[in-house]
Amino acid sequence: MELIEGLYLVTTTVLAGASATLAAFAVAAYRSSGRTAMAFLAVGFGLVVAAAVVTPVAGFRTSFANAEALLLINTGLLAASMALVAGSLAVYEPGTREFVIPESELSRLRDR
């Protein structure tokens, strides 16, 4: 394996790992809050993981014979993911709060 191939695999692994972590956080946030924005984030970061995994696998299997197709697929997945991440910022949900404090804790703080 050449140095450039090794570096490509390392950076791709870091990208996939970081994106998978962010997707997991977004899934956990969606489960606890039910906010649509968190679902958008989870799917968006999931697409980044897909792009990071599919592109090198397909590239190495085909010896990068059709680089234009690989770039098109990779860029398409990343564009869709960024659209979802941007969409998560645009979704407005009235009645939700950023910080949810249980009523028991809130009343304890008020009594002080």
DAHUCOR-V545268 format. One record per residue. N is the residue number from 1. SS is DSSP state (helix for helix, strand for strand, loop for the rest). NEAR is the number of other C-alpha atoms within 12 Angstrom. D_LAST is the distance of its C-alpha to the last C-alpha in Angstrom with 1 decimal. Layout:
# DAHUCOR-V545268
n:ss:near:d_last
N:SS:NEAR:D_LAST
N:SS:NEAR:D_LAST
This chain:
# DAHUCOR-V545268
n:ss:near:d_last
1:loop:9:65.4
2:loop:8:65.4
3:helix:9:62.6
4:helix:10:61.6
5:helix:16:61.3
6:helix:14:59.1
7:helix:14:56.8
8:helix:21:56.7
9:helix:24:55.7
10:helix:17:53.0
11:helix:17:51.4
12:helix:26:51.7
13:helix:24:50.0
14:helix:18:47.1
15:helix:24:46.8
16:helix:26:47.0
17:helix:22:44.5
18:helix:19:41.9
19:helix:30:42.4
20:helix:28:42.2
21:helix:20:38.9
22:helix:27:37.6
23:helix:29:39.1
24:helix:23:37.4
25:helix:21:33.9
26:helix:29:34.7
27:helix:26:35.8
28:helix:18:32.6
29:helix:22:30.6
30:helix:21:32.9
31:helix:16:32.5
32:helix:15:28.7
33:helix:20:28.4
34:loop:18:31.8
35:loop:26:32.1
36:helix:27:35.7
37:helix:28:35.2
38:helix:33:34.6
39:helix:30:37.8
40:helix:31:39.7
41:helix:37:38.4
42:helix:33:39.4
43:helix:34:42.8
44:helix:34:43.3
45:helix:38:42.5
46:helix:34:44.6
47:helix:34:47.5
48:helix:39:47.1
49:helix:31:47.5
50:helix:31:50.5
51:helix:34:52.1
52:helix:36:51.5
53:helix:30:53.1
54:helix:25:55.9
55:helix:35:57.3
56:helix:30:58.2
57:helix:20:59.3
58:helix:22:61.7
59:helix:25:62.7
60:helix:20:63.8
61:helix:13:65.5
62:loop:14:67.6
63:loop:14:68.0
64:loop:17:66.4
65:loop:13:69.6
66:loop:16:67.9
67:helix:18:65.3
68:helix:14:65.0
69:helix:16:64.0
70:helix:26:61.4
71:helix:22:60.0
72:helix:15:60.0
73:helix:25:58.1
74:helix:28:55.6
75:helix:22:55.0
76:helix:21:54.8
77:helix:27:52.1
78:helix:28:50.1
79:helix:20:50.5
80:helix:24:49.3
81:helix:29:46.3
82:helix:24:45.4
83:helix:21:45.8
84:helix:27:43.4
85:helix:30:40.8
86:helix:19:41.3
87:helix:21:41.1
88:helix:25:37.7
89:helix:19:36.5
90:helix:15:38.2
91:loop:18:36.8
92:loop:14:34.3
93:loop:16:32.2
94:loop:9:30.3
95:loop:10:27.1
96:loop:14:26.3
97:loop:12:23.3
98:loop:12:23.6
99:loop:10:20.3
100:loop:13:19.5
101:loop:12:16.1
102:loop:10:16.3
103:helix:10:14.7
104:helix:11:13.1
105:helix:12:11.3
106:helix:13:10.5
107:helix:11:9.0
108:helix:11:6.9
109:helix:11:5.7
110:helix:9:5.5
111:loop:8:3.8
112:loop:7:0.0
